[in-house]
């Protein structure tokens, strides 16, 4: 069983972005995260 480390600041930023219409895509092979805004409400 492995332990998982959580970066709370990163989690909060990603949660705020998700709430504002962004979607977080993660590529596990390259450790890359991409933020995509799917809808423009403005």
ABEGO torsion letter per residue (X at the ends): XBBBBBBAAAAAAAAAAAAAGBBBBBBAAAGBBBBBBABBAX
